[in-house]
Amino acid sequence: MNNTNNRHPFANKDTTAIIKAGIRRRHRAEQRFKLYGLIAICVGLLAVLLLFVDIFSKGLPAFQQTSIRLDIYFDPQVIYEDGQQDPQTLATADYSQLWKKALRQEFPEATDRLELRSLYSLMSTGATFQLRERVMADPSLIGQTRNVWLLADDTVDSFHKGYLDRRLEEGNRPIKDNQIAWLDRLEEQGSLETRFNTLFFTNGDSREPELAGIKGSLLGSFYTLLITLSLSFPIGVATAVYLEEFAPKNRWTDLIEVNINNLAAVPSIVFGLLGLAVYINFFGLPRSTPLVGALVLTLMSLRS
């Protein structure tokens, strides 16, 4: 009996030491786990940051557009071909003749048809619209000569920004040797430079890269969000207040709440197919992204 009592204190000390050692190991394991989790979060954030930096750095050149400065003579004989001086004539005049004539005067060595075609291809088709907008805004330009910055073609833009290697053989690049010589001369004269691309924010979709913009996407997104907010906010708030404060507890309200909860598990693609089948095919709504897209987003918002 005495021997048993004498072993208890030592046994308790051994057990306590084992428990404390286990607790210390568990604490160290928890600290390592937290450290691993923190490292994983930092690595993930760094990867996301690098992704955004890569996207922004590659998209940054889109905010700059190459332009060519030409001495444009706003020839009345070109603008008023039929002699009628009215807004309709101003809007329909062939302004491309103005910048083509300026290019021929700048590079008189281009004489045959192939050289002239190469020369004219330096300019964007948007140059014509730029001149038309200037004349429409200020008809007093007619008969005068002005220095005008006009859009260059997308190939010229890529070359000027360094995306096309001039050291390649002529057959392996989209820009010809004579075009490079003309561009070099323009750059030496200070008539070739990159300027802020305002058309990127004021133009919509275009088949010409230098004329493409995001205006249509911005307006479409704005109107879609506006319609979605106008529909989902009052309906969602009113439904929640009614179900929580005023609706009686019965099978009908239980059925509504169960269906609302079930909608939360429906994939987004199903709502898109619903919008196509119901809103467009059944109700015959126009194929308008702000309208039909907003109705689908309203349903998706109400499910949560």
C-alpha positions as CSV (number, residue, x, y, z in Angstrom):
1,M,0.0,0.0,0.0
2,N,2.8,2.4,0.8
3,N,4.7,1.5,-2.3
4,T,1.6,2.3,-4.4
5,N,1.1,5.7,-2.8
6,N,4.8,6.5,-3.3
7,R,4.5,5.9,-7.1
8,H,1.6,8.2,-7.6
9,P,3.4,11.6,-7.4
10,F,6.0,10.5,-10.0
11,A,3.4,9.1,-12.2
12,N,1.4,12.4,-12.1
13,K,4.6,14.3,-12.9
14,D,5.4,12.1,-15.9
15,T,1.8,12.5,-17.2
16,T,1.8,16.2,-16.8
17,A,5.1,16.5,-18.6
18,I,3.8,14.4,-21.4
19,I,0.6,16.5,-21.7
20,K,2.6,19.8,-21.6
21,A,5.0,18.5,-24.3
22,G,2.0,17.4,-26.4
23,I,0.4,20.9,-26.0
24,R,3.7,22.6,-27.0
25,R,3.9,20.4,-30.1
26,R,0.3,21.2,-31.0
27,H,1.0,24.9,-30.5
28,R,4.0,24.7,-32.7
29,A,2.0,22.7,-35.4
30,E,-0.7,25.4,-35.3
31,Q,1.9,28.1,-35.7
32,R,3.4,26.3,-38.6
33,F,0.0,25.8,-40.2
34,K,-0.8,29.5,-39.8
35,L,2.6,30.4,-41.3
36,Y,1.9,28.1,-44.2
37,G,-1.5,29.6,-44.7
38,L,-0.1,33.1,-44.6
39,I,2.6,32.2,-47.1
40,A,-0.1,30.6,-49.4
41,I,-2.2,33.8,-49.2
42,C,0.8,36.0,-49.9
43,V,1.8,33.8,-52.9
44,G,-1.8,33.9,-54.2
45,L,-2.0,37.7,-53.8
46,L,1.4,38.1,-55.5
47,A,0.2,35.9,-58.4
48,V,-3.0,38.0,-58.8
49,L,-0.9,41.2,-58.6
50,L,1.5,39.9,-61.3
51,L,-1.5,38.9,-63.4
52,F,-3.0,42.4,-63.2
53,V,0.4,44.0,-63.9
54,D,0.8,41.8,-66.9
55,I,-2.7,42.6,-68.2
56,F,-2.2,46.3,-67.6
57,S,1.3,46.5,-69.1
58,K,0.1,44.7,-72.3
59,G,-3.0,46.8,-72.6
60,L,-1.3,50.1,-71.8
61,P,-0.2,50.8,-75.4
62,A,-3.9,50.9,-76.4
63,F,-4.2,54.3,-74.7
64,Q,-1.7,55.6,-77.2
65,Q,-2.3,55.9,-81.0
66,T,0.1,56.8,-83.7
67,S,-0.8,59.9,-85.7
68,I,0.7,61.6,-88.8
69,R,0.8,65.4,-89.2
70,L,-0.1,66.7,-92.7
71,D,-0.6,70.1,-94.3
72,I,-4.2,69.8,-95.3
73,Y,-5.6,72.2,-97.9
74,F,-9.4,72.2,-97.4
75,D,-10.1,72.5,-101.1
76,P,-13.5,74.0,-101.9
77,Q,-13.6,72.2,-105.2
78,V,-13.3,68.9,-103.4
79,I,-15.7,69.7,-100.6
80,Y,-18.3,71.4,-102.8
81,E,-18.1,69.2,-105.9
82,D,-21.5,70.3,-107.2
83,G,-21.2,73.9,-106.1
84,Q,-23.9,73.6,-103.4
85,Q,-22.8,74.9,-100.0
86,D,-25.1,73.2,-97.6
87,P,-24.7,70.8,-94.6
88,Q,-25.6,67.8,-96.6
89,T,-22.8,68.5,-99.1
90,L,-20.4,68.9,-96.2
91,A,-21.4,65.6,-94.8
92,T,-21.1,63.6,-98.0
93,A,-17.9,65.2,-99.5
94,D,-15.0,62.9,-100.3
95,Y,-12.5,64.1,-97.6
96,S,-10.1,61.3,-98.4
97,Q,-9.0,63.3,-101.4
98,L,-7.7,66.0,-99.1
99,W,-5.2,63.8,-97.1
100,K,-4.3,61.8,-100.2
101,K,-3.3,65.0,-102.0
102,A,-1.3,66.1,-98.9
103,L,0.6,62.7,-98.9
104,R,1.4,63.1,-102.6
105,Q,2.8,66.6,-102.0
106,E,4.8,65.3,-99.0
107,F,6.3,62.3,-101.0
108,P,6.3,63.4,-104.7
109,E,8.6,60.4,-105.6
110,A,5.6,58.1,-105.2
111,T,4.1,58.1,-108.7
112,D,3.0,54.7,-109.9
113,R,-0.1,52.9,-108.8
114,L,1.6,50.4,-106.4
115,E,3.6,53.1,-104.7
116,L,0.6,55.3,-104.3
117,R,-1.3,52.4,-102.8
118,S,1.5,51.8,-100.3
119,L,1.6,55.5,-99.5
120,Y,-2.2,55.8,-98.9
121,S,-2.2,52.7,-96.7
122,L,-0.1,54.6,-94.2
123,M,-3.3,56.4,-93.2
124,S,-6.3,55.0,-91.4
125,T,-9.8,55.2,-92.9
126,G,-10.6,57.2,-89.8
127,A,-8.6,60.1,-91.2
128,T,-11.5,60.8,-93.6
129,F,-13.9,61.1,-90.8
130,Q,-11.6,63.3,-88.7
131,L,-11.5,65.8,-91.6
132,R,-15.2,65.7,-92.0
133,E,-15.8,66.3,-88.4
134,R,-13.5,69.3,-88.4
135,V,-15.2,70.9,-91.4
136,M,-18.7,70.2,-90.0
137,A,-17.7,71.8,-86.8
138,D,-16.0,74.8,-88.4
139,P,-16.9,75.4,-92.1
140,S,-14.6,78.4,-92.1
141,L,-11.7,76.0,-92.6
142,I,-12.7,75.6,-96.2
143,G,-10.2,77.3,-98.5
144,Q,-7.5,77.3,-95.8
145,T,-4.4,75.1,-95.2
146,R,-3.9,73.7,-91.7
147,N,-1.5,71.3,-89.9
148,V,-3.7,68.4,-88.9
149,W,-2.8,65.3,-86.9
150,L,-4.6,62.3,-88.5
151,L,-4.8,58.7,-87.5
152,A,-2.2,56.3,-88.9
153,D,-3.0,52.7,-90.0
154,D,-2.8,50.0,-87.3
155,T,0.2,48.5,-89.1
156,V,2.0,51.8,-88.9
157,D,1.0,52.0,-85.2
158,S,2.4,48.6,-84.5
159,F,5.7,49.5,-86.3
160,H,6.1,52.8,-84.6
161,K,5.5,51.2,-81.1
162,G,8.2,48.6,-81.9
163,Y,6.1,45.5,-82.4
164,L,7.4,45.0,-86.0
165,D,11.0,44.3,-86.6
166,R,12.4,46.3,-89.5
167,R,15.4,44.0,-89.7
168,L,13.2,41.2,-91.1
169,E,13.0,40.6,-94.8
170,E,10.3,42.6,-96.6
171,G,8.3,39.5,-97.3
172,N,8.2,38.5,-93.7
173,R,6.6,41.7,-92.3
174,P,3.4,43.5,-93.2
175,I,5.1,46.8,-93.8
176,K,7.2,47.5,-96.9
177,D,10.7,49.1,-97.2
178,N,9.4,52.2,-98.9
179,Q,6.8,52.7,-96.2
180,I,9.5,52.4,-93.5
181,A,11.5,55.1,-95.4
182,W,8.5,57.4,-95.6
183,L,7.8,56.9,-91.8
184,D,11.4,57.6,-91.0
185,R,11.3,60.8,-92.9
186,L,8.1,61.8,-91.1
187,E,9.6,61.0,-87.7
188,E,12.7,63.1,-88.5
189,Q,10.4,66.0,-89.4
190,G,8.4,65.6,-86.1
191,S,5.3,64.6,-88.1
192,L,5.0,61.1,-86.6
193,E,4.2,60.6,-82.9
194,T,2.0,58.7,-80.5
195,R,-0.8,60.7,-79.0
196,F,-3.4,59.9,-76.3
197,N,-6.1,57.7,-77.9
198,T,-9.3,59.5,-77.1
199,L,-11.2,57.3,-79.7
200,F,-10.6,54.4,-77.4
201,F,-13.3,55.9,-75.1
202,T,-15.6,57.6,-77.7
203,N,-15.8,54.9,-80.4
204,G,-17.6,51.6,-80.4
205,D,-16.7,48.3,-82.1
206,S,-14.9,48.6,-85.4
207,R,-13.3,46.3,-88.0
208,E,-10.4,48.7,-88.0
209,P,-8.2,48.2,-84.9
210,E,-7.1,51.9,-84.7
211,L,-10.8,53.0,-84.7
212,A,-12.1,50.4,-82.1
213,G,-13.2,51.7,-78.7
214,I,-15.1,50.7,-75.6
215,K,-17.9,53.2,-75.7
216,G,-20.5,50.6,-76.6
217,S,-19.3,48.2,-73.9
218,L,-19.3,51.0,-71.2
219,L,-22.8,52.2,-72.1
220,G,-24.1,48.6,-72.3
221,S,-22.7,47.7,-68.9
222,F,-24.1,51.0,-67.4
223,Y,-27.6,50.5,-68.7
224,T,-27.6,46.8,-67.8
225,L,-26.6,47.6,-64.2
226,L,-29.1,50.5,-64.0
227,I,-32.0,48.3,-65.1
228,T,-30.9,45.5,-62.9
229,L,-30.7,47.8,-59.9
230,S,-34.1,49.4,-60.7
231,L,-35.8,46.0,-60.8
232,S,-34.0,43.8,-58.3
233,F,-33.7,46.3,-55.4
234,P,-37.4,47.2,-54.9
235,I,-38.6,43.7,-55.6
236,G,-36.0,42.0,-53.4
237,V,-36.4,44.4,-50.5
238,A,-40.2,44.3,-50.7
239,T,-40.3,40.4,-50.9
240,A,-37.9,40.1,-48.0
241,V,-39.9,42.5,-45.8
242,Y,-43.1,40.8,-46.6
243,L,-41.9,37.3,-46.0
244,E,-40.2,38.2,-42.7
245,E,-42.7,40.7,-41.2
246,F,-46.1,40.2,-42.7
247,A,-46.5,36.9,-44.4
248,P,-48.4,34.2,-42.3
249,K,-46.5,31.0,-41.6
250,N,-48.3,28.5,-43.8
251,R,-47.5,26.0,-46.6
252,W,-47.7,28.8,-49.2
253,T,-45.0,30.9,-47.7
254,D,-42.9,27.8,-46.9
255,L,-43.2,26.8,-50.5
256,I,-42.0,30.3,-51.6
257,E,-39.0,30.2,-49.2
258,V,-38.0,26.7,-50.3
259,N,-38.1,27.7,-54.0
260,I,-36.0,30.8,-53.3
261,N,-33.5,28.7,-51.5
262,N,-33.5,26.2,-54.4
263,L,-32.8,28.9,-56.9
264,A,-29.5,29.6,-55.2
265,A,-28.2,26.2,-56.4
266,V,-29.1,26.8,-60.0
267,P,-26.1,27.5,-62.3
268,S,-25.8,30.8,-64.0
269,I,-25.9,29.2,-67.5
270,V,-29.4,28.0,-66.7
271,F,-30.6,31.6,-66.2
272,G,-29.0,32.5,-69.5
273,L,-30.9,29.7,-71.3
274,L,-34.0,30.8,-69.5
275,G,-33.6,34.4,-70.8
276,L,-33.0,33.1,-74.3
277,A,-36.0,30.7,-74.3
278,V,-38.5,32.9,-72.3
279,Y,-37.6,36.5,-72.8
280,I,-36.5,36.4,-76.5
281,N,-38.3,33.3,-78.0
282,F,-41.5,33.3,-76.0
283,F,-42.1,37.0,-75.2
284,G,-40.4,38.3,-78.3
285,L,-38.3,40.9,-76.6
286,P,-35.6,42.6,-78.7
287,R,-32.1,41.2,-78.7
288,S,-30.9,43.9,-76.4
289,T,-28.2,43.1,-73.9
290,P,-29.2,46.0,-71.5
291,L,-32.8,44.8,-71.5
292,V,-32.7,41.0,-71.6
293,G,-29.4,40.8,-69.8
294,A,-30.7,43.0,-67.0
295,L,-33.8,40.8,-66.7
296,V,-31.7,37.7,-66.3
297,L,-29.4,39.4,-63.8
298,T,-32.5,40.5,-61.9
299,L,-33.5,36.9,-61.5
300,M,-30.0,35.9,-60.5
301,S,-29.9,38.7,-57.9
302,L,-33.3,37.8,-56.4
303,R,-32.3,34.2,-55.9
304,S,-29.8,35.3,-53.2
